[in-house]
Each structure stands twice: as C-alpha cells, then as structure tokens.
Amino acid sequence: MLDHLAEPHGGVRYAPARARRVDLVLIGARGKVGAAFRRLLDRQQPALLAEANLDLRLLAGFDRRGFAFDSHGLAPDGLDATMAPRRDIDLDRLLEFARARGPSPTIAVDCTASDEVADLYPRLFAEGIGVVAANKRANTRSLASYHALQRAACERGVPYRYETTVGSAIPVLGPLRDLRLRGERVQSICGVLSGSLSYILHRMHDGCAFSAAVAEARDLGYTEPDVMEDLRAIDLSRKLLVLAREAGYAMEESDLRVELLGDLQIDADDVMPALQMLDDGWRMRIDAALARGERWVAIAEATQESARIGLHSLPANSAFAQLAPGQNLIEIRTELQARMPLCVSGAGAGVEITAAGVLSDVVSAAMHWPSPR
Ligand SMILES: NC(=O)c1ccc[n+]([C@@H]2O[C@H](COP(=O)([O-])OP(=O)(O)OC[C@H]3O[C@@H](n4cnc5c(N)ncnc54)[C@H](OP(=O)(O)O)[C@@H]3O)[C@@H](O)[C@H]2O)c1
C-alpha cells in the first residue's frame, strides 16, 4: 500500500530503515479540512520521507459514520474506498492496538468541530497519543480545563498543538508561546481574526447583499459547519479566548464582551430566508460608512484585564480596513514591542490553507516528539 514511499523523490534517495515512523489517526476524515489534509498528506509523504526522514503513516481515519484502519498504513487519498460503517467498539480497539504495540509516536489529528471528540483528548494523552487539532472546542472550555489539558499532555510527554484554531495557517500561537517563555509580557492583542466575517464584510462593501455574502463565504468553505456560529461571533469568541489564554491572560468565556451583528435569533435549518430580511438594514449601514470614507471591520481585542469583539467603522485607509477578503491581521504589543507591534497577517480561513497548517503542526509535533518524563 505504501510502496510509492520507496520511490526516489526529486533525485534524493531516502533511507527508510532509519526513518522515524509516526502514525496518524485522522478524525473527521471525510470533512472538508480532513479530506484536504488527506490529499496533502498523500502528496507530501514521499518528500517528508526523503527530506525529513519522517515516515508519516495514516494508521486510521474515521468520522461519525465510518472507520478505516490498517496497521501498515492506509493510502490517504484513497481512504473513502476503505471506510467501513463505524461500530461502537472501533475506537476502543484502536486504542487497545496502540497500547499493545507499546511506545510508538502516534498523533490524533482532530479535523472536527465536535465536543465529543474534544472529550477524548485526556484519554488519548493518557494512552501516550499526541493531538493536533483544528477543533477549538477543547481549549475554549473553562480555564481550569484548558490548564488541565496542557498539563496532561506535558506530564505524559506528548505533543498538543492547535495552531490552526486561530488564524488558520498564520503562525501566531507559537510566537505568542515563545514570547511568554522568554519572559516578554504581552500587553495587548488586537486583530481581524475571523476569515469568514472579514470575507462577508468585504463583499458587502463591494455591493454584495448580506445574505449573498454569507452564502458565498459558506460555499468557499470559509465558515464553520454551522454558519450561525460565525455570525453570532461564537467562532470568533473561541479564537479570541484561545489567543488570550496563549498570551497568558486568565480569561473565561464569560469575560468576553461581544457587540457584533446584533441579536441574531435565527433558529431555522435553512437560515438564508431569515438573513435576507437583514439585507436592507445592512445596505444602509454599509453605504453610510462608505460615504464617510470608512469601512466596517470586526475587531477582536484583549488585554490582561478585558476582551471584546466589536464592529468598528474605520477609515478606509487604515491597515485593518484595507485587508483583502478573508485576510487576517493580528497586532501583538509587548513590553519590548509596544511602539512597533509584532504583526502577523495572511489568509485567515480556507480549507486547503487550514489543512496545510494542520500538516505543519503534525510535522513539527512528529519531529520534536517530547521524551516521556
Ligand atoms: N474551514 C476553515 O477555513 C477552517 C479554518 C480553521 C479551522 N477550521 C476548523 O476545522 C474543523 C473542521 O471544519 P470543516 O469545515 O472541515 O467541517 P466539516 O466539513 O463539517 O467536517 C467535520 C467532520 O467532522 C466529523 N465529525 C463530527 N463529529 C464527529 C464525531 N463525534 N466523531 C468523529 N467525527 C466527527 C464529520 O463527520 P460526519 O460527516 O460523519 O458527521 C466530518 O467528517 C472545525 O473545527 C473548524 O473550526 C476550519
């Protein structure tokens, strides 16, 4: 199944005997990000073996409906064909296999938005399995639970990475952690963090109706599986919470103040008709801002004391207002970088770019697999 890994790549001959094998368990394997991750893994496996001596194998892949497992490794791009209907015992059997095999680096890659999957992390850590997550749920529960997870991974000596949970593939959580570790206190964080809201607002300033802009963002894969999570800033709140906690702020969800699109009480399966009712109101707000030479921007900001998310009408030539559709920009001010803040920017959403960020986390976790204490 993995014969192609033995082929020379780009003229470089690899040495599979010395390669470090790291097994992956992909959760949400047929979702948008999960499928893009599989395509990328399939493409990159030979290069990773040749250039990093890293033998990444897809040991298992599953979602709510199906499950696939092969102790020698599954072909990532062909996973759909090998998925069998998922049974209750599949996950227990997989963990039993990992336990029986003994110490061998294994990383669970969570490409779901599921609380049920987030609930699994402590069990995975206890089994010596690392976690790379695009799923924000685990880190946005209580502060005590956030610290407990970090501690559990650290004490078991397994990696826990979730860079794509904020700003997709933009490296921001890693740099924040580095700042903290070198003792540089983060004074404030301010940014456009929602790729989906940034895209929607941008398109509305281009003349697109509110509901049509939301539909476009959803069709491009910029929104959460439930688009109302983006519009109610639930997803953005989660990102700000993760960012604030990584900056070292002791923040609970209840500390966040959210003043965004108003009270969106839409509870229908098909939200579009309800969103269309808001089109005219939005058209007036957008036109008024444009007439003032301004644009509406969704800004998320946090300091040690407070965190808030709000819509701001900013001069059209300001850095935040000039961002391209879907672009994120995050400004970090520290004791040493107060006058000239550290800025990171790039695509803040998108299936392929998120999958690329997930693979970066996987590669980094695999290459720096911590030793057990
Ligand atoms: N799209 C982006 O730009 C972007 C950016 C950054 C982060 N993310 C994050 O990436 C994650 C995935 O997003 P997506 O757009 O790929 O979502 P999606 O297309 O809806 O896929 C979700 C996947 O999760 C699976 N799943 C749900 N509950 C599960 C459970 N309890 N056990 C196992 N599998 C389960 C689903 O399987 P079933 O089909 O069987 O239900 C599906 O395969 C989300 O957390 C999102 O916030 C996305």
PDBQT file of the ligand as one rigid body, heavy atoms in Angstrom, charges set to zero:
ROOT
HETATM    1  N1  LIG A 401     -12.780  25.746   7.033  1.00  0.00    +0.000 N 
HETATM    2  C1  LIG A 401     -11.854  26.561   7.530  1.00  0.00    +0.000 C 
HETATM    3  O1  LIG A 401     -11.419  27.533   6.913  1.00  0.00    +0.000 OA
HETATM    4  C2  LIG A 401     -11.287  26.299   8.901  1.00  0.00    +0.000 A 
HETATM    5  C3  LIG A 401     -10.250  27.110   9.395  1.00  0.00    +0.000 A 
HETATM    6  C4  LIG A 401      -9.689  26.821  10.638  1.00  0.00    +0.000 A 
HETATM    7  C5  LIG A 401     -10.224  25.788  11.406  1.00  0.00    +0.000 A 
HETATM    8  N2  LIG A 401     -11.258  25.054  10.910  1.00  0.00    +0.000 N 
HETATM    9  C6  LIG A 401     -11.783  24.001  11.748  1.00  0.00    +0.000 C 
HETATM   10  O2  LIG A 401     -11.661  22.736  11.149  1.00  0.00    +0.000 OA
HETATM   11  C7  LIG A 401     -12.653  21.875  11.704  1.00  0.00    +0.000 C 
HETATM   12  C8  LIG A 401     -13.351  21.120  10.569  1.00  0.00    +0.000 C 
HETATM   13  O3  LIG A 401     -14.016  22.036   9.722  1.00  0.00    +0.000 OA
HETATM   14  P1  LIG A 401     -14.664  21.519   8.328  1.00  0.00    +0.000 P 
HETATM   15  O4  LIG A 401     -15.016  22.750   7.619  1.00  0.00    +0.000 OA
HETATM   16  O5  LIG A 401     -13.783  20.507   7.714  1.00  0.00    +0.000 OA
HETATM   17  O6  LIG A 401     -16.006  20.790   8.884  1.00  0.00    +0.000 OA
HETATM   18  P2  LIG A 401     -16.892  19.669   8.131  1.00  0.00    +0.000 P 
HETATM   19  O7  LIG A 401     -16.675  19.680   6.665  1.00  0.00    +0.000 OA
HETATM   20  O8  LIG A 401     -18.280  19.810   8.657  1.00  0.00    +0.000 OA
HETATM   21  O9  LIG A 401     -16.299  18.305   8.678  1.00  0.00    +0.000 OA
HETATM   22  C9  LIG A 401     -16.477  17.900  10.001  1.00  0.00    +0.000 C 
HETATM   23  C10 LIG A 401     -16.031  16.449  10.104  1.00  0.00    +0.000 C 
HETATM   24  O10 LIG A 401     -16.072  16.083  11.478  1.00  0.00    +0.000 OA
HETATM   25  C11 LIG A 401     -16.717  14.804  11.576  1.00  0.00    +0.000 C 
HETATM   26  N3  LIG A 401     -17.297  14.625  12.899  1.00  0.00    +0.000 N 
HETATM   27  C12 LIG A 401     -18.202  15.400  13.525  1.00  0.00    +0.000 A 
HETATM   28  N4  LIG A 401     -18.479  14.921  14.746  1.00  0.00    +0.000 NA
HETATM   29  C13 LIG A 401     -17.719  13.810  14.891  1.00  0.00    +0.000 A 
HETATM   30  C14 LIG A 401     -17.565  12.849  15.916  1.00  0.00    +0.000 A 
HETATM   31  N5  LIG A 401     -18.260  12.952  17.065  1.00  0.00    +0.000 N 
HETATM   32  N6  LIG A 401     -16.690  11.841  15.740  1.00  0.00    +0.000 NA
HETATM   33  C15 LIG A 401     -15.976  11.719  14.586  1.00  0.00    +0.000 A 
HETATM   34  N7  LIG A 401     -16.103  12.581  13.559  1.00  0.00    +0.000 NA
HETATM   35  C16 LIG A 401     -16.960  13.619  13.714  1.00  0.00    +0.000 A 
HETATM   36  C17 LIG A 401     -17.760  14.828  10.486  1.00  0.00    +0.000 C 
HETATM   37  O11 LIG A 401     -18.163  13.510  10.202  1.00  0.00    +0.000 OA
HETATM   38  P3  LIG A 401     -19.659  13.131   9.752  1.00  0.00    +0.000 P 
HETATM   39  O12 LIG A 401     -19.749  13.631   8.322  1.00  0.00    +0.000 OA
HETATM   40  O13 LIG A 401     -19.722  11.651   9.845  1.00  0.00    +0.000 OA
HETATM   41  O14 LIG A 401     -20.583  13.845  10.668  1.00  0.00    +0.000 OA
HETATM   42  C18 LIG A 401     -16.931  15.461   9.357  1.00  0.00    +0.000 C 
HETATM   43  O15 LIG A 401     -16.091  14.483   8.773  1.00  0.00    +0.000 OA
HETATM   44  C19 LIG A 401     -13.601  22.775  12.532  1.00  0.00    +0.000 C 
HETATM   45  O16 LIG A 401     -13.267  22.667  13.891  1.00  0.00    +0.000 OA
HETATM   46  C20 LIG A 401     -13.258  24.163  12.042  1.00  0.00    +0.000 C 
HETATM   47  O17 LIG A 401     -13.445  25.149  13.029  1.00  0.00    +0.000 OA
HETATM   48  C21 LIG A 401     -11.794  25.263   9.685  1.00  0.00    +0.000 A 
ENDROOT
TORSDOF 0
